[in-house]
């Protein structure tokens, strides 16, 4: 029904940059919030960044560990979200999952998840 297509993962040198993108699609999709989570080996999944609708006064939310280095943005017309990752550190490595809070006509909003994309950091 609701598909989240993720792209932009891969290998990056420490100190380098990556840009992750995600597009939500499906009939009647209304996206209320989008963001990115990540899971490192042996660790719990954690929120990296998320954003609702800045035009309605919502502010992006960032994990403390990425503040000042990562930036999240939405393309509302495309139901897309991007995460610009700068000054990447070894501890940023892991599987990144796109998340979207999606409302369908006549149905309360619920969370959907991408399949996850790998981010590998080398030094």
N, C-alpha and C positions, 0 to 999 in steps of 0.2 A: 504493500500500500504506500507507505511513506518511505522514500529512499533518501539516504544521505550519502552523497558521493564525495569522497575525500581524495585530496591530492596534495603533493608537495613534500612528502617525506623523503628521507634518504640519509646519506652520510654527509657529515659536515665536520670541518676542523674546529676545534675549540677556538672561540673568538669569532667564528664566522656567523653566517646568517642563513636562515631558511624562511620560507613563507608557506604556510599551510592554508589550504582552502577547502571549503565544504559547501555543497549546494544541496538544499532540500528540495525534493520534488514529489509530486503526487497530486491526484485530483482533489481539488478543494482545500489544499494546504494553506493554513494561515500560521505563520511562524511567529510566536510570541517572544522567544528568547533563543539565542544560539551561543555556543561556547565550545571550549576544548578542555578535555580532561586528559591526564596522562597516567601511566602506570609503569614504574620502573621495576626491574626484577626484584622479587622479594618484598615489594612495598605495595601499599594500598593505592587504589586509584584516587587521584586528587584533582581538584579543580585547578586549572591553569588560568583561564580567563573566560568570562562570559559577558554578554551584553544583551539588554532588552531593546528598547527603542529610545535612542537618545533624543529624538524629536519630542518625546513625551516626558522628558526630564530624567530618564534612567541613565545612570552612570555605569561604565564598565567596571567589572570586578576582577581583580587580579590576585593571584597568590603572591604573598610577600616576597617569595624567592625570585619572582620574575618582574616585579615592579621596576620600571625604568629601563627594562631591556626588551620586553615584549609589548606589542600593541595589537589590540583586537579591533576589528571594524566589520560592519555589516553592509551588504548591498541589499537593501530592502526589496527592491524590485525583482531581484533574482533569487530571493530567499537564500542568500549566500553569506558566509562569514569567512574572514581571513584572519590568520594569526601571523603577524610579522615577528620573527624571532631573531633578535640581534644579540651580539656578545654571548653566544651560546657557550655554556659550560658543560663539563662532563656529567654533572648531576642532572642536566636537562634530558639526557638520553632516556628512551623508553618508547612505549607504544602510546600514541596520541589518538584519542577518540573524539570525534565530533559529536556534539550533543545538541539537540533541538527540542524545545518545548513547542509542540505543534497542536493547533486546534483545527478540527474539521467541523464542517457545518453540522450543527446539532449535537456535537460531542465536546465534552470538556477537554481542555488541553492535557496532553500527556507527553512524557519524554520519549524521544527516539534517539538511537545511537548508531553511529557509523561502525564499520567493521574494525577500524583501527589501522593506523599506519606507523611504521617504524621510523624512529629518529635515532641514528647512531652518531656518536661524537668521538672523534679521534683527536689525539694530541700530537 
